[in-house]
Amino acid sequence: MKGPFVVISFAVLILATVGFWAYVRFAPSDPARWHIDPMVNNIWSQDSSNELVTLTSGALLRLPAAEGLLARLDAVAMATPRTRRLAGSVAEERITWVTRSRIWGFPDYTTAQAGPDGLYIYARQRFGKADLGVNAARLRDWQSKL
């Protein structure tokens, strides 16, 4: 009696794991939800230029205004593995990228918008409550490549 129960339990566990992976990997990314003005929540301090601010579920970075900065950031982002452009363009002065984790494919969204006093970048996760510093590390890496 124990044998079939173990096999069925294992099969259910495998199916649940594959189902969760498929949901995370293939859930659509709605640009209306993620391609938002990073300055909308007024979470930026006036003196935070060039300073990376780590949040529980993401990170913020404001870079001083420079000619062609958004275009350079777009090139860096697009050269990052498992990253694609979700919405926006340099001409629109706002771009949102989706970067997926290597194993599970968890999506993180990074939006950059050019403003008169600099480039505002907001990176955040979609699933869970804490990103374990992944978004801050990506912003640090991107900043070092600019």
Buried (B, 14 or more C-beta within 10 A) or exposed (E): EEEEEEEEEEEEEEEEEEEEEEEBEEEEBEEEEBBBEBBEEEEBEEEBBEEBBBBEBBBBBBBEEEEEBBBBBBEBBEEBEEBEBBBBEBEEEBBBBBBBBEEEBBBBBBBBBBBEEBBBBBBBBBEEEEBEEBBBBBBBEBBEEE
